[in-house]
Amino acid sequence: MWGRPLQLLIPPPLPPLLEIVLLLTVLTAAFHDARSRKIPNTVAVAGFLGGIAAHLHLFGLAGLRPALLGFAAAFALYFVLYLLHAMGAGDVKLMGAVGAIAGFRAWILVLLATLIIGAVAALIMAVSKGRLRSTLWNVGYLIRELASFRAPWLAHEQLDVKHESTLRLPHGLSIAAGAMVSLMLMRGWR
């Protein structure tokens, strides 16, 4: 019953070279993000260039299309989140690199896994800090304001990811976990 829809969602496994580049990139970024709450540009740039080079090596010029499409989609989505004050600039660059390495189709799976893992981690953090109610209110307010084309962080500073009272998770950890879960799904599903 679920086999066909899941088969469409879960792409075939990445070649081992791309898996290695992806893991090196996200694990290095997660280490830095957990330690200093920053993802160095060198990690994102190395991941992007490694992804492009691996695609060229494996598929020739035809490999540029999925790599650049993955990069463009990932960077564009996360740049919008950055403009909405919901994401840091390092997260934008890291996810762009992940898109370039994984290619568009596999990046969609990484994105979904990252979002689910990040949401669960955020709920656990909100509960552990005794801030579940205020967090849920903030999410509702955020959605209402964005639907009305207003900047929610102007009236409520705690909705800005850079504000000191905001509960923040190192998103690099969620991206790394999402990438690893995605690699396991791609390998295990086939």
DAFENZI-V516494 format. One record per backbone hydrogen bond with DSSP energy under -1.0 kcal/mol. CO is the residue of the C=O (numbers start at 1). NH is the residue of the N-H. E is the energy in kcal/mol with one decimal. If there is no record, write none. Layout:
<<CO & NH & E> <CO & NH & E>>
This chain:
<<2 & 6 & -2.2> <3 & 7 & -2.1> <4 & 8 & -1.8> <5 & 9 & -1.5> <6 & 10 & -2.9> <15 & 19 & -2.1> <16 & 20 & -2.5> <17 & 21 & -2.3> <18 & 22 & -2.6> <19 & 23 & -2.8> <20 & 24 & -2.8> <21 & 25 & -2.1> <22 & 26 & -2.8> <23 & 27 & -2.4> <24 & 28 & -1.7> <25 & 29 & -2.3> <26 & 30 & -2.6> <27 & 31 & -2.2> <28 & 32 & -2.1> <29 & 33 & -3.0> <30 & 34 & -2.7> <31 & 35 & -1.9> <32 & 36 & -3.3> <33 & 37 & -1.4> <40 & 44 & -1.4> <41 & 45 & -3.1> <42 & 46 & -2.3> <43 & 47 & -2.3> <44 & 48 & -2.6> <45 & 49 & -3.0> <46 & 50 & -2.7> <47 & 51 & -2.4> <48 & 52 & -2.4> <49 & 53 & -2.8> <50 & 54 & -2.5> <51 & 55 & -2.4> <52 & 56 & -2.5> <53 & 57 & -2.6> <54 & 58 & -2.6> <55 & 59 & -2.9> <56 & 60 & -2.0> <60 & 63 & -1.7> <61 & 64 & -1.5> <63 & 67 & -1.4> <64 & 68 & -3.1> <65 & 69 & -2.5> <66 & 70 & -2.4> <67 & 71 & -2.3> <68 & 72 & -2.8> <69 & 73 & -2.5> <70 & 74 & -2.3> <71 & 75 & -3.1> <72 & 76 & -2.4> <73 & 77 & -2.3> <74 & 78 & -2.3> <75 & 79 & -2.3> <76 & 80 & -1.9> <77 & 81 & -1.7> <78 & 82 & -2.1> <79 & 83 & -2.5> <80 & 84 & -1.6> <81 & 86 & -2.9> <82 & 85 & -1.8> <85 & 161 & -2.5> <88 & 92 & -1.5> <89 & 93 & -2.2> <90 & 94 & -2.5> <91 & 95 & -2.6> <92 & 96 & -2.0> <93 & 97 & -2.1> <94 & 98 & -2.5> <95 & 99 & -2.3> <96 & 100 & -2.0> <97 & 101 & -2.1> <98 & 102 & -3.0> <99 & 103 & -2.1> <103 & 107 & -2.3> <104 & 108 & -1.8> <105 & 109 & -1.1> <106 & 110 & -2.1> <107 & 111 & -3.1> <108 & 112 & -2.5> <109 & 113 & -2.6> <110 & 114 & -2.7> <111 & 115 & -2.7> <112 & 116 & -2.3> <113 & 117 & -2.6> <114 & 118 & -2.9> <115 & 119 & -2.3> <116 & 120 & -2.4> <117 & 121 & -2.5> <118 & 122 & -2.4> <119 & 123 & -2.4> <120 & 124 & -2.4> <121 & 125 & -2.4> <122 & 126 & -2.7> <123 & 127 & -2.6> <124 & 128 & -2.6> <125 & 129 & -1.8> <126 & 131 & -3.2> <127 & 130 & -1.4> <131 & 135 & -2.3> <132 & 136 & -2.7> <133 & 137 & -2.3> <134 & 138 & -2.6> <135 & 139 & -2.2> <136 & 140 & -2.2> <137 & 141 & -2.8> <138 & 142 & -2.9> <139 & 143 & -2.4> <140 & 144 & -2.4> <141 & 145 & -2.9> <142 & 146 & -2.5> <143 & 147 & -2.4> <144 & 148 & -1.2> <145 & 150 & -2.8> <146 & 149 & -1.6> <151 & 154 & -1.5> <152 & 156 & -1.7> <156 & 159 & -2.2> <157 & 160 & -2.3> <160 & 163 & -2.1> <163 & 166 & -1.4> <169 & 171 & -1.1> <170 & 173 & -1.8> <171 & 175 & -2.5> <172 & 176 & -2.3> <173 & 177 & -2.6> <174 & 178 & -2.8> <175 & 179 & -2.5> <176 & 180 & -2.4> <177 & 181 & -2.6> <178 & 182 & -2.2> <179 & 183 & -2.4> <180 & 184 & -2.2> <181 & 185 & -2.6> <182 & 186 & -2.8> <183 & 187 & -2.2> <184 & 188 & -3.3> <185 & 189 & -2.8>>
